[in-house]
Amino acid sequence: MNRIESIYSFIDKNDKVVDVGCDQAKLGIMLAKSNIKSIASDISINVILRAKEDINKLGYSNYIDLRVSDGLSNIKEGEADTVVLSGMGTHTILEILNNTKLRFKKVITISNNYHDILRTKMNDLNYKIDRELIIKENNKYYNLILFKEGNNDLTRKEILLGKNHIDDNLYNDYLNYLKNKYLSIKEQSKDRNDKINEVLKYIKFN
């Protein structure tokens, strides 16, 4: 599965979805094909206008509510119970969630960096890890995390590498990729990196 298909697989038919940073509403279109309505928002009006063209051509305008919105600023209470935050960095995800009073039963993230910080800070925001899925698309690895309301008592290993991964084969491939990447960094750098050493230790004993 690619990233959009993977996100789609975490959504139930009764979820009220808002996709923030909607990438021309590709997820919304996939949901519409299953008769699931959603809100697709983006800070860029040009992205929304291009998405509107695609949606109108496909005849899904009744299923996808397009919004120009800075994060969740244009989403009202009760309109969504599931938020998708994909294709952005951890600090952007956290900024969006910190700048809203809205709460969600599901937060689906694909961050492109600092997954350890994301897991820790989401826990502080009272969102616990429910499941994780490693995705491989165009020879790149992505980490999808589904958060639900609540708290985890996370170990250091879980903070660094996650928990409840639902595809063991992809997860092990990802660990092998990380091991090779971090070993290469260690060989090329004389600087001590405690985080890299921790990750390598946990991968070794995984």
Backbone as a printed PyTorch tensor [residue, N CA C, xyz], in Angstrom:
tensor([[[  0.8340,  -1.2010,   0.0000],
         [  0.0000,   0.0000,   0.0000],
         [  0.8700,   1.2540,   0.0000]],

        [[  0.4360,   2.2880,  -0.7280],
         [  1.1160,   3.5720,  -0.6390],
         [  0.5810,   4.3570,   0.5590]],

        [[  1.0490,   5.5960,   0.7190],
         [  0.6700,   6.3590,   1.9140],
         [ -0.8260,   6.6550,   1.9660]],

        [[ -1.4200,   7.0550,   0.8450],
         [ -2.8480,   7.3760,   0.8460],
         [ -3.6710,   6.1370,   1.1470]],

        [[ -3.3220,   5.0200,   0.5240],
         [ -4.0410,   3.7670,   0.7710],
         [ -3.8970,   3.3300,   2.2270]],

        [[ -2.7200,   3.5440,   2.7930],
         [ -2.4870,   3.1570,   4.1810],
         [ -3.3290,   3.9950,   5.1380]],

        [[ -3.3690,   5.3070,   4.8990],
         [ -4.2210,   6.1700,   5.7200],
         [ -5.6770,   5.7360,   5.5990]],

        [[ -6.1050,   5.4910,   4.3790],
         [ -7.4790,   5.0550,   4.1220],
         [ -7.8170,   3.8020,   4.9320]],

        [[ -6.8660,   2.8800,   5.0530],
         [ -7.1260,   1.6180,   5.7520],
         [ -7.3490,   1.8190,   7.2480]],

        [[ -6.9730,   2.9820,   7.7810],
         [ -7.1520,   3.2660,   9.2090],
         [ -8.4580,   4.0250,   9.4800]],

        [[ -9.2220,   4.2730,   8.4450],
         [-10.4550,   5.0570,   8.5840],
         [-11.6750,   4.1380,   8.4760]],

        [[-12.6150,   4.3180,   9.3960],
         [-13.8690,   3.5570,   9.3920],
         [-14.9680,   4.3710,   8.7210]],

        [[-16.0060,   3.6900,   8.2640],
         [-17.0380,   4.3450,   7.4590],
         [-17.7930,   5.4290,   8.2150]],

        [[-17.8250,   5.3400,   9.5580],
         [-18.5550,   6.3410,  10.3420],
         [-17.6660,   7.4720,  10.8610]],

        [[-16.3780,   7.4400,  10.5350],
         [-15.4790,   8.5090,  10.9690],
         [-15.7970,   9.8150,  10.2380]],

        [[-15.7070,  10.9080,  10.9760],
         [-15.8540,  12.2400,  10.3760],
         [-14.4420,  12.8220,  10.2090]],

        [[-13.9720,  12.7880,   8.9650],
         [-12.5550,  13.0110,   8.6850],
         [-12.2710,  14.4330,   8.2230]],

        [[-11.1830,  15.0080,   8.7550],
         [-10.6140,  16.2220,   8.1860],
         [ -9.1630,  15.9090,   7.8330]],

        [[ -8.8120,  16.1570,   6.5790],
         [ -7.4570,  15.9360,   6.0850],
         [ -6.7760,  17.2910,   5.9650]],

        [[ -5.8190,  17.5550,   6.8590],
         [ -5.1370,  18.8540,   6.9100],
         [ -3.8850,  18.7930,   6.0390]],

        [[ -3.7590,  19.7670,   5.1320],
         [ -2.6720,  19.7110,   4.1540],
         [ -2.9900,  18.6190,   3.1500]],

        [[ -4.1030,  18.7840,   2.4540],
         [ -4.8070,  17.6680,   1.8040],
         [ -4.1990,  17.1680,   0.4990]],

        [[ -3.1590,  17.8240,  -0.0280],
         [ -2.4880,  17.3240,  -1.2300],
         [ -3.4840,  17.0560,  -2.3550]],

        [[ -4.2410,  18.0760,  -2.7230],
         [ -5.2480,  18.0050,  -3.7920],
         [ -6.3340,  16.9690,  -3.5290]],

        [[ -6.5740,  16.7080,  -2.2440],
         [ -7.7170,  15.8910,  -1.7960],
         [ -7.6700,  14.4540,  -2.3090]],

        [[ -6.4830,  13.8920,  -2.4280],
         [ -6.3730,  12.5030,  -2.8980],
         [ -7.0290,  11.5340,  -1.9260]],

        [[ -6.8490,  11.7690,  -0.6210],
         [ -7.5030,  10.9160,   0.3690],
         [ -9.0120,  11.0890,   0.3050]],

        [[ -9.4690,  12.3420,   0.2140],
         [-10.9030,  12.6060,   0.1340],
         [-11.5480,  11.9090,  -1.0480]],

        [[-10.8450,  11.8840,  -2.1850],
         [-11.3700,  11.2150,  -3.3820],
         [-11.4710,   9.7110,  -3.1400]],

        [[-10.4690,   9.1350,  -2.4910],
         [-10.5130,   7.7120,  -2.1880],
         [-11.6530,   7.3900,  -1.2270]],

        [[-11.8660,   8.2610,  -0.2430],
         [-12.9790,   8.0740,   0.6920],
         [-14.3210,   8.2090,  -0.0210]],

        [[-14.4040,   9.1750,  -0.9270],
         [-15.6510,   9.4030,  -1.6650],
         [-16.0490,   8.1780,  -2.4780]],

        [[-15.0560,   7.4620,  -2.9910],
         [-15.3440,   6.2460,  -3.7640],
         [-16.0140,   5.1800,  -2.9000]],

        [[-15.8350,   5.2960,  -1.5690],
         [-16.5010,   4.3890,  -0.6300],
         [-17.6820,   5.0620,   0.0600]],

        [[-18.1500,   6.1650,  -0.5370],
         [-19.3090,   6.9100,  -0.0130],
         [-19.0650,   7.4870,   1.3840]],

        [[-17.8080,   7.8440,   1.6630],
         [-17.4560,   8.4720,   2.9380],
         [-17.1890,   9.9530,   2.6980]],

        [[-17.9150,  10.8060,   3.4070],
         [-17.7180,  12.2460,   3.2790],
         [-16.5400,  12.7020,   4.1370]],

        [[-15.8840,  13.7890,   3.7260],
         [-14.7440,  14.2990,   4.4830],
         [-14.5530,  15.7820,   4.2100]],

        [[-13.7340,  16.4010,   5.0520],
         [-13.2830,  17.7760,   4.8430],
         [-11.8280,  17.7080,   4.3880]],

        [[-11.5010,  18.4050,   3.3170],
         [-10.1280,  18.4990,   2.8340],
         [ -9.6930,  19.9450,   2.9530]],

        [[ -8.6700,  20.2050,   3.7590],
         [ -8.2480,  21.5890,   3.9890],
         [ -6.7790,  21.7680,   3.6470]],

        [[ -6.4480,  22.9910,   3.2680],
         [ -5.0560,  23.3380,   2.9970],
         [ -4.8960,  24.8400,   3.1780]],

        [[ -3.7030,  25.2520,   3.5690],
         [ -3.4350,  26.6790,   3.7500],
         [ -3.3320,  27.3930,   2.4050]],

        [[ -3.0780,  26.6310,   1.3270],
         [ -2.8960,  27.2080,  -0.0040],
         [ -4.1980,  27.1920,  -0.8030]],

        [[ -4.6480,  28.3520,  -1.2040],
         [ -5.8610,  28.4140,  -2.0200],
         [ -5.6390,  27.7570,  -3.3790]],

        [[ -4.4030,  27.7900,  -3.8870],
         [ -4.1210,  27.1550,  -5.1720],
         [ -4.2890,  25.6460,  -5.1010]],

        [[ -3.8670,  25.0470,  -4.0000],
         [ -4.0640,  23.6050,  -3.8060],
         [ -5.5530,  23.2870,  -3.7940]],

        [[ -6.3300,  24.0970,  -3.0880],
         [ -7.7700,  23.8700,  -2.9960],
         [ -8.4440,  24.0460,  -4.3570]],

        [[ -8.0270,  25.0270,  -5.1130],
         [ -8.6270,  25.2490,  -6.4340],
         [ -8.3300,  24.0980,  -7.3830]],

        [[ -7.0910,  23.5750,  -7.3360],
         [ -6.7540,  22.4230,  -8.1730],
         [ -7.5420,  21.1900,  -7.7390]],

        [[ -7.6870,  21.0320,  -6.4320],
         [ -8.4640,  19.9030,  -5.9130],
         [ -9.9280,  20.0130,  -6.3490]],

        [[-10.4530,  21.2370,  -6.3430],
         [-11.8440,  21.4520,  -6.7480],
         [-12.0600,  21.0180,  -8.1940]],

        [[-11.1030,  21.3100,  -9.0560],
         [-11.2070,  20.8970, -10.4630],
         [-11.2740,  19.3760, -10.5690]],

        [[-10.3610,  18.6880,  -9.8660],
         [-10.3290,  17.2280,  -9.9170],
         [-11.6160,  16.6230,  -9.3660]],

        [[-12.0850,  17.1810,  -8.2530],
         [-13.2870,  16.6470,  -7.6000],
         [-14.5200,  16.8400,  -8.4800]],

        [[-14.6280,  18.0030,  -9.1060],
         [-15.7770,  18.2600,  -9.9860],
         [-15.7660,  17.3370, -11.2010]],

        [[-14.5840,  17.0860, -11.7610],
         [-14.4810,  16.1880, -12.9060],
         [-14.9360,  14.7750, -12.5490]],

        [[-14.6210,  14.3610, -11.3210],
         [-14.9640,  13.0050, -10.8790],
         [-16.3810,  12.9000, -10.3240]],

        [[-17.0160,  14.0470, -10.0990],
         [-18.3930,  14.0400,  -9.5940],
         [-18.5140,  13.7830,  -8.1050]],

        [[-17.4730,  14.1890,  -7.3290],
         [-17.4810,  13.9290,  -5.8890],
         [-17.6740,  15.1960,  -5.0520]],

        [[-18.1780,  16.2410,  -5.6500],
         [-18.2860,  17.5120,  -4.9290],
         [-19.2270,  17.4290,  -3.7310]],

        [[-20.1760,  16.4920,  -3.7510],
         [-21.1010,  16.3450,  -2.6160],
         [-20.4720,  15.5840,  -1.4560]],

        [[-19.3000,  14.9810,  -1.6960],
         [-18.6580,  14.1700,  -0.6660],
         [-17.4990,  14.8810,   0.0230]],

        [[-16.9030,  15.8730,  -0.6500],
         [-15.6940,  16.5060,  -0.1180],
         [-15.9220,  17.9960,   0.0880]],

        [[-15.7990,  18.4230,   1.3320],
         [-15.9490,  19.8320,   1.7090],
         [-14.5560,  20.4510,   1.7130]],

        [[-14.2910,  21.2970,   0.7270],
         [-12.9740,  21.9180,   0.5950],
         [-12.8840,  23.1910,   1.4280]],

        [[-11.8010,  23.3510,   2.1550],
         [-11.6160,  24.5290,   3.0080],
         [-10.2080,  25.0850,   2.8580]],

        [[-10.0890,  26.3870,   2.7700],
         [ -8.7920,  27.0490,   2.9520],
         [ -8.6570,  27.2890,   4.4480]],

        [[ -7.6340,  26.6880,   5.0550],
         [ -7.5160,  26.7620,   6.5110],
         [ -6.0560,  26.6550,   6.9250]],

        [[ -5.6610,  27.4970,   7.8580],
         [ -4.3390,  27.4060,   8.4720],
         [ -4.4470,  26.3810,   9.5980]],

        [[ -3.9880,  25.1700,   9.3340],
         [ -4.1690,  24.0960,  10.3060],
         [ -5.6370,  23.7740,  10.4830]],

        [[ -6.1020,  23.8310,  11.7260],
         [ -7.4980,  23.5170,  12.0470],
         [ -8.3250,  24.7650,  12.3470]],

        [[ -7.7960,  25.9320,  11.9830],
         [ -8.4450,  27.1890,  12.3650],
         [ -9.8270,  27.3690,  11.7470]],

        [[-10.0900,  26.7150,  10.6190],
         [-11.3730,  26.8730,   9.9370],
         [-12.2500,  25.6310,  10.0800]],

        [[-11.9710,  24.8280,  11.1090],
         [-12.7670,  23.6290,  11.3950],
         [-13.5300,  23.8710,  12.6930]],

        [[-14.8340,  23.6430,  12.6550],
         [-15.6880,  23.9260,  13.8180],
         [-15.8650,  22.6840,  14.6920]],

        [[-16.2040,  22.9400,  15.9440],
         [-16.4830,  21.8740,  16.9100],
         [-17.5760,  20.9510,  16.3640]],

        [[-17.3230,  19.6410,  16.4270],
         [-18.3060,  18.6500,  16.0100],
         [-18.2560,  18.2730,  14.5400]],

        [[-17.4670,  19.0000,  13.7350],
         [-17.4010,  18.6960,  12.3100],
         [-16.5240,  17.4850,  12.0000]],

        [[-15.5630,  17.2030,  12.8630],
         [-14.6350,  16.0990,  12.6050],
         [-14.2530,  15.4250,  13.9180]],

        [[-14.1230,  14.0990,  13.8550],
         [-13.6160,  13.3650,  15.0150],
         [-12.3340,  12.6030,  14.6820]],

        [[-11.8960,  12.7180,  13.4220],
         [-10.6750,  12.0620,  12.9560],
         [ -9.8820,  13.0600,  12.1420]],

        [[ -8.6400,  13.2950,  12.5310],
         [ -7.8120,  14.2580,  11.8030],
         [ -6.6100,  13.5330,  11.2000]],

        [[ -6.3250,  13.8480,   9.9440],
         [ -5.1710,  13.2940,   9.2420],
         [ -4.1380,  14.4030,   9.0800]],

        [[ -2.9280,  14.1400,   9.5760],
         [ -1.8260,  15.0960,   9.4880],
         [ -0.6600,  14.3590,   8.8500]],

        [[ -0.5360,  14.4980,   7.5400],
         [  0.4390,  13.7190,   6.7800],
         [  1.2690,  14.6300,   5.8820]],

        [[  2.5020,  14.1980,   5.6030],
         [  3.3440,  14.9500,   4.6780],
         [  3.8990,  16.2280,   5.2560]],

        [[  4.0560,  16.2650,   6.5770],
         [  4.6130,  17.4580,   7.2420],
         [  5.5120,  16.9940,   8.3730]],

        [[  6.2730,  17.9050,   8.9270],
         [  7.1840,  17.5560,  10.0030],
         [  6.4880,  17.4700,  11.3500]],

        [[  7.1720,  16.8280,  12.2980],
         [  6.6290,  16.6580,  13.6440],
         [  6.2870,  17.9910,  14.2930]],

        [[  7.1450,  18.9780,  14.1680],
         [  6.8900,  20.2620,  14.8420],
         [  5.6640,  20.9610,  14.2540]],

        [[  5.4300,  20.7910,  12.9590],
         [  4.2190,  21.3530,  12.3450],
         [  2.9830,  20.6390,  12.8580]],

        [[  3.0310,  19.3170,  12.9490],
         [  1.9120,  18.5360,  13.4910],
         [  1.5800,  18.9950,  14.9030]],

        [[  2.5900,  19.1130,  15.7320],
         [  2.3660,  19.5090,  17.1240],
         [  1.8600,  20.9370,  17.2350]],

        [[  2.3590,  21.8160,  16.3710],
         [  1.8860,  23.2110,  16.3690],
         [  0.4030,  23.2690,  16.0190]],

        [[ -0.0180,  22.4820,  15.0310],
         [ -1.4360,  22.4580,  14.6300],
         [ -2.3100,  21.9920,  15.7860]],

        [[ -1.8930,  20.9340,  16.4660],
         [ -2.7000,  20.3840,  17.5650],
         [ -2.6580,  21.2720,  18.8050]],

        [[ -1.5370,  21.9370,  19.0160],
         [ -1.4300,  22.8420,  20.1640],
         [ -2.2360,  24.1200,  19.9700]],

        [[ -2.5090,  24.4700,  18.7060],
         [ -3.2070,  25.7210,  18.4070],
         [ -4.7030,  25.5400,  18.1900]],

        [[ -5.2490,  24.4270,  18.6670],
         [ -6.6940,  24.2080,  18.5610],
         [ -7.2520,  23.6840,  19.8800]],

        [[ -8.5100,  23.9910,  20.1290],
         [ -9.1990,  23.4250,  21.2920],
         [ -9.9560,  22.1490,  20.9200]],

        [[ -9.9440,  21.8070,  19.6390],
         [-10.6480,  20.6210,  19.1820],
         [ -9.9540,  19.3630,  19.6830]],

        [[-10.7590,  18.3370,  20.0040],
         [-10.2440,  17.0320,  20.3840],
         [-10.7530,  16.0030,  19.3770]],

        [[ -9.9690,  14.9370,  19.1930],
         [-10.2890,  13.9460,  18.1840],
         [-10.2040,  12.5440,  18.7670]],

        [[-11.0760,  11.6640,  18.2780],
         [-10.9880,  10.2650,  18.7130],
         [ -9.8310,   9.5570,  18.0120]],

        [[ -9.4460,  10.0590,  16.8350],
         [ -8.3150,   9.5120,  16.0910],
         [ -7.4560,  10.6450,  15.5470]],

        [[ -6.1380,  10.4870,  15.6830],
         [ -5.1890,  11.3710,  15.0170],
         [ -4.2590,  10.4680,  14.2090]],

        [[ -4.2900,  10.6160,  12.8920],
         [ -3.4780,   9.7800,  12.0040],
         [ -2.3450,  10.6430,  11.4600]],

        [[ -1.1080,  10.2510,  11.7590],
         [  0.0420,  11.0540,  11.3560],
         [  0.9980,  10.2580,  10.4740]],

        [[  1.5930,  10.9600,   9.5140],
         [  2.8030,  10.4750,   8.8460],
         [  3.7760,  11.6480,   8.8570]],

        [[  4.6300,  11.6470,   9.8510],
         [  5.6230,  12.7140,   9.9830],
         [  6.8930,  12.3170,   9.2560]],

        [[  7.5850,  13.3000,   8.6950],
         [  8.8190,  12.9860,   7.9770],
         [ 10.0750,  13.1790,   8.8260]],

        [[  9.8930,  13.3820,  10.1470],
         [ 11.0710,  13.4980,  11.0140],
         [ 10.6640,  13.4040,  12.4920]],

        [[ 11.6640,  13.2040,  13.3460],
         [ 11.5250,  13.2850,  14.8070],
         [ 10.3370,  12.4810,  15.3620]],

        [[ 10.2580,  11.2030,  14.9990],
         [  9.1560,  10.3800,  15.4880],
         [  9.2030,  10.2040,  17.0050]],

        [[ 10.4010,  10.2200,  17.5840],
         [ 10.5230,  10.0920,  19.0390],
         [  9.8910,  11.2880,  19.7440]],

        [[ 10.1290,  12.4870,  19.2120],
         [  9.5090,  13.6880,  19.7850],
         [  7.9990,  13.6460,  19.5940]],

        [[  7.5520,  13.1970,  18.4200],
         [  6.1190,  13.1120,  18.1580],
         [  5.4360,  12.1870,  19.1610]],

        [[  6.0120,  11.0040,  19.3800],
         [  5.3990,  10.0510,  20.3190],
         [  5.3400,  10.6320,  21.7320]],

        [[  6.4030,  11.2870,  22.1530],
         [  6.4650,  11.8550,  23.5040],
         [  5.4740,  13.0030,  23.6810]],

        [[  5.4760,  13.9400,  22.7480],
         [  4.6320,  15.1280,  22.8830],
         [  3.1510,  14.8050,  22.6850]],

        [[  2.8420,  13.8340,  21.8190],
         [  1.4410,  13.4250,  21.6660],
         [  0.9400,  12.8170,  22.9620]],

        [[  1.7930,  12.0850,  23.6400],
         [  1.4220,  11.5300,  24.9450],
         [  1.1200,  12.6520,  25.9320]],

        [[  1.9280,  13.7200,  25.8700],
         [  1.6890,  14.8830,  26.7320],
         [  0.3560,  15.5540,  26.4080]],

        [[ -0.0750,  15.4550,  25.1420],
         [ -1.3540,  16.0330,  24.7170],
         [ -2.5290,  15.0710,  24.9630]],

        [[ -2.2430,  13.9770,  25.6690],
         [ -3.2490,  12.9640,  25.9970],
         [ -3.7460,  12.2100,  24.7470]],

        [[ -2.8100,  11.9170,  23.8530],
         [ -3.0770,  11.0300,  22.7220],
         [ -2.0810,   9.8710,  22.7940]],

        [[ -2.5800,   8.6660,  22.8880],
         [ -1.7200,   7.4900,  23.0230],
         [ -1.5810,   6.7600,  21.6910]],

        [[ -0.4760,   6.0420,  21.5480],
         [ -0.2530,   5.2310,  20.3550],
         [ -1.2010,   4.0410,  20.3730]],

        [[ -1.9650,   3.9060,  19.2960],
         [ -2.8290,   2.7360,  19.1520],
         [ -2.1620,   1.6820,  18.2720]],

        [[ -1.7110,   2.1070,  17.0910],
         [ -1.0370,   1.2100,  16.1530],
         [ -0.0420,   2.0200,  15.3190]],

        [[  0.9390,   1.3250,  14.7870],
         [  1.8710,   1.9390,  13.8500],
         [  2.0220,   1.0440,  12.6240]],

        [[  2.3530,   1.6740,  11.5020],
         [  2.5470,   0.9410,  10.2540],
         [  3.6920,   1.5760,   9.4680]],

        [[  4.6740,   0.7720,   9.1340],
         [  5.7400,   1.2280,   8.2520],
         [  5.2610,   1.0620,   6.8050]],

        [[  5.4620,   2.1180,   6.0230],
         [  5.0640,   2.1260,   4.6110],
         [  6.3280,   2.2970,   3.7700]],

        [[  6.4350,   1.5310,   2.7020],
         [  7.5360,   1.7240,   1.7660],
         [  6.9590,   2.1490,   0.4290]],

        [[  7.3230,   3.3600,   0.0140],
         [  6.8000,   3.9310,  -1.2260],
         [  7.9460,   4.5920,  -1.9910]],

        [[  8.1410,   4.1840,  -3.2320],
         [  9.2370,   4.7260,  -4.0590],
         [ 10.5850,   4.5970,  -3.3530]],

        [[ 10.7770,   3.4270,  -2.7190],
         [ 12.0240,   3.0940,  -2.0220],
         [ 12.3140,   3.9980,  -0.8300]],

        [[ 11.2930,   4.6540,  -0.3000],
         [ 11.4280,   5.4380,   0.9220],
         [ 10.5040,   4.8660,   1.9860]],

        [[ 10.9550,   4.9330,   3.2340],
         [ 10.1490,   4.4310,   4.3480],
         [  9.4120,   5.5880,   5.0300]],

        [[  8.1680,   5.3250,   5.3920],
         [  7.3360,   6.2870,   6.1160],
         [  6.7170,   5.5750,   7.3100]],

        [[  6.5120,   6.3210,   8.3860],
         [  5.9650,   5.7480,   9.6170],
         [  4.5950,   6.3660,   9.9130]],

        [[  3.5550,   5.5820,   9.6870],
         [  2.2010,   6.0230,  10.0230],
         [  1.9290,   5.6420,  11.4760]],

        [[  1.4280,   6.5940,  12.2340],
         [  1.0550,   6.3380,  13.6330],
         [ -0.3960,   6.7520,  13.8450]],

        [[ -1.1830,   5.8320,  14.3810],
         [ -2.5620,   6.1350,  14.7740],
         [ -2.5820,   6.3950,  16.2720]],

        [[ -2.9800,   7.6030,  16.6370],
         [ -3.1390,   7.9690,  18.0450],
         [ -4.6270,   8.0210,  18.3990]],

        [[ -4.9360,   7.6090,  19.6210],
         [ -6.2870,   7.7630,  20.1620],
         [ -6.1850,   8.4390,  21.5230]],

        [[ -7.2950,   8.8840,  22.0450],
         [ -7.2680,   9.6010,  23.3190],
         [ -6.7910,   8.6920,  24.4450]],

        [[ -5.9240,   9.2330,  25.2880],
         [ -5.3840,   8.4780,  26.4160],
         [ -3.8810,   8.6410,  26.5070]],

        [[ -3.2770,   7.8800,  27.4210],
         [ -1.8340,   7.9550,  27.6420],
         [ -1.1950,   6.5800,  27.5770]],

        [[  0.0370,   6.5410,  27.0820],
         [  0.8770,   5.3500,  27.1330],
         [  1.9700,   5.5510,  28.1770]],

        [[  2.3460,   4.4860,  28.8650],
         [  3.5450,   4.5020,  29.6920],
         [  4.6600,   3.9640,  28.8080]],

        [[  5.2900,   4.8560,  28.0340],
         [  6.2100,   4.4420,  26.9900],
         [  7.6020,   4.1460,  27.5310]],

        [[  8.1690,   3.0330,  27.0700],
         [  9.5730,   2.7510,  27.3490],
         [ 10.4400,   3.5790,  26.4060]],

        [[ 11.7210,   3.6500,  26.7190],
         [ 12.6280,   4.3990,  25.8450],
         [ 12.6700,   3.7670,  24.4580]],

        [[ 12.6640,   2.4450,  24.3850],
         [ 12.6610,   1.7610,  23.0880],
         [ 11.4130,   2.1200,  22.2970]],

        [[ 10.2460,   2.1730,  22.9530],
         [  9.0020,   2.5090,  22.2680],
         [  9.0030,   3.9580,  21.7900]],

        [[  9.6150,   4.8470,  22.5590],
         [  9.7290,   6.2420,  22.1280],
         [ 10.5650,   6.3440,  20.8500]],

        [[ 11.6310,   5.5740,  20.7770],
         [ 12.5410,   5.6530,  19.6410],
         [ 12.0590,   4.8690,  18.4270]],

        [[ 11.4480,   3.6950,  18.6470],
         [ 11.1120,   2.7970,  17.5400],
         [  9.6250,   2.4940,  17.4130]],

        [[  8.8190,   3.0000,  18.3450],
         [  7.3760,   2.8080,  18.2400],
         [  6.8930,   1.5420,  18.9020]],

        [[  5.5740,   1.3260,  18.8060],
         [  4.9670,   0.1390,  19.3970],
         [  3.7510,  -0.2750,  18.5810]],

        [[  3.3580,  -1.5150,  18.7620],
         [  2.1730,  -2.0740,  18.0830],
         [  2.2610,  -1.9500,  16.5640]],

        [[  3.4430,  -2.2280,  16.0090],
         [  3.5910,  -2.2420,  14.5520],
         [  2.7960,  -3.4100,  13.9820]],

        [[  1.9890,  -3.1430,  12.9610],
         [  1.0540,  -4.1660,  12.4900],
         [  1.5460,  -4.9330,  11.2630]],

        [[  2.7160,  -4.5860,  10.7500],
         [  3.3090,  -5.3520,   9.6550],
         [  4.7530,  -5.6620,  10.0400]],

        [[  4.9660,  -6.8750,  10.5720],
         [  6.2870,  -7.2400,  11.0870],
         [  7.3520,  -7.2420,   9.9990]],

        [[  6.9850,  -7.6750,   8.8020],
         [  7.9730,  -7.7470,   7.7260],
         [  8.4980,  -6.3610,   7.3580]],

        [[  7.5780,  -5.4090,   7.1570],
         [  7.9940,  -4.0490,   6.8240],
         [  8.7370,  -3.4000,   7.9850]],

        [[  8.3030,  -3.6870,   9.1950],
         [  8.9690,  -3.1270,  10.3740],
         [ 10.4080,  -3.6270,  10.4610]],

        [[ 10.6160,  -4.9160,  10.2330],
         [ 11.9660,  -5.4630,  10.2770],
         [ 12.8300,  -4.9210,   9.1360]],

        [[ 12.2200,  -4.7300,   7.9610],
         [ 12.9540,  -4.1010,   6.8490],
         [ 13.3880,  -2.6880,   7.2280]],

        [[ 12.4850,  -1.9670,   7.8820],
         [ 12.7730,  -0.5950,   8.3040],
         [ 13.8950,  -0.5670,   9.3480]],

        [[ 13.8510,  -1.5050,  10.2930],
         [ 14.9150,  -1.5730,  11.2960],
         [ 16.2690,  -1.8490,  10.6420]],

        [[ 16.2720,  -2.7100,   9.6560],
         [ 17.5150,  -3.0080,   8.9510],
         [ 18.0260,  -1.7770,   8.2010]],

        [[ 17.0970,  -1.0300,   7.6010],
         [ 17.4490,   0.2310,   6.9340],
         [ 18.0520,   1.2200,   7.9290]],

        [[ 17.4220,   1.3570,   9.1080],
         [ 17.9350,   2.2690,  10.1290],
         [ 19.3160,   1.8390,  10.6060]],

        [[ 19.4860,   0.5510,  10.8110],
         [ 20.7810,   0.0450,  11.2750],
         [ 21.8870,   0.4180,  10.2920]],

        [[ 21.6590,   0.1570,   9.0160],
         [ 22.6730,   0.4740,   8.0060],
         [ 22.9230,   1.9780,   7.9070]],

        [[ 21.8490,   2.7390,   7.9960],
         [ 21.9720,   4.1980,   7.9150],
         [ 22.7950,   4.7420,   9.0830]],

        [[ 22.4640,   4.2950,  10.2940],
         [ 23.1280,   4.8380,  11.4740],
         [ 24.5570,   4.3220,  11.6210]],

        [[ 24.8170,   3.0980,  11.1990],
         [ 26.1890,   2.5980,  11.2030],
         [ 27.0590,   3.4070,  10.2480]],

        [[ 26.4880,   3.7690,   9.1090],
         [ 27.2120,   4.5860,   8.1400],
         [ 27.5130,   5.9680,   8.7030]],

        [[ 26.5370,   6.5590,   9.4030],
         [ 26.7370,   7.8720,  10.0190],
         [ 27.8430,   7.8000,  11.0770]],

        [[ 27.8210,   6.7380,  11.8720],
         [ 28.8450,   6.5790,  12.9080],
         [ 30.2450,   6.4660,  12.3130]],

        [[ 30.3490,   5.7430,  11.2040],
         [ 31.6420,   5.5510,  10.5610],
         [ 32.1780,   6.8530,   9.9760]],

        [[ 31.2690,   7.7220,   9.5310],
         [ 31.6820,   8.9510,   8.8490],
         [ 31.8580,  10.1320,   9.8050]],

        [[ 31.3960,   9.9760,  11.0340],
         [ 31.4480,  11.0900,  11.9790],
         [ 32.1930,  10.6840,  13.2410]],

        [[ 33.0170,  11.5930,  13.7230],
         [ 33.7410,  11.3460,  14.9680],
         [ 32.9440,  11.8250,  16.1850]],

        [[ 31.8700,  12.5640,  15.9250],
         [ 31.0640,  13.0990,  17.0220],
         [ 30.2230,  11.9920,  17.6480]],

        [[ 30.0860,  12.0320,  18.9380],
         [ 29.2690,  11.0550,  19.6610],
         [ 27.7930,  11.4320,  19.5060]],

        [[ 26.9610,  10.4420,  19.1850],
         [ 25.5230,  10.6740,  19.0660],
         [ 24.8110,   9.6190,  19.9010]],

        [[ 24.3660,  10.0200,  21.0870],
         [ 23.7630,   9.0660,  22.0200],
         [ 22.4760,   8.4580,  21.4680]],

        [[ 21.7140,   9.2560,  20.7420],
         [ 20.4530,   8.7640,  20.1940],
         [ 20.6980,   7.6570,  19.1700]],

        [[ 21.6670,   7.8570,  18.2960],
         [ 21.9960,   6.8360,  17.3120],
         [ 22.4680,   5.5660,  18.0100]],

        [[ 23.2910,   5.7180,  19.0410],
         [ 23.7790,   4.5530,  19.7810],
         [ 22.6330,   3.8100,  20.4690]],

        [[ 21.6730,   4.5540,  20.9850],
         [ 20.5040,   3.9300,  21.6100],
         [ 19.7000,   3.1300,  20.5920]],

        [[ 19.4290,   3.7460,  19.4470],
         [ 18.6480,   3.0700,  18.4120],
         [ 19.3410,   1.7930,  17.9730]],

        [[ 20.6380,   1.8650,  17.7540],
         [ 21.3870,   0.6840,  17.3150],
         [ 21.3520,  -0.4130,  18.3750]],

        [[ 21.4170,  -0.0210,  19.6330],
         [ 21.3490,  -1.0050,  20.7170],
         [ 20.0040,  -1.7180,  20.7120]],

        [[ 18.9170,  -0.9600,  20.5550],
         [ 17.5860,  -1.5670,  20.5660],
         [ 17.3310,  -2.4140,  19.3300]],

        [[ 17.8640,  -1.9970,  18.1850],
         [ 17.7020,  -2.8010,  16.9730],
         [ 18.4390,  -4.1300,  17.1380]],

        [[ 19.6080,  -4.0850,  17.7190],
         [ 20.4200,  -5.2930,  17.9070],
         [ 19.6970,  -6.3200,  18.7480]],

        [[ 18.9820,  -5.8470,  19.7600],
         [ 18.3080,  -6.7560,  20.6670],
         [ 16.8120,  -6.8740,  20.4070]],

        [[ 16.3870,  -6.4000,  19.2100],
         [ 14.9540,  -6.4490,  18.8680],
         [ 14.4690,  -7.9000,  18.7140]]])
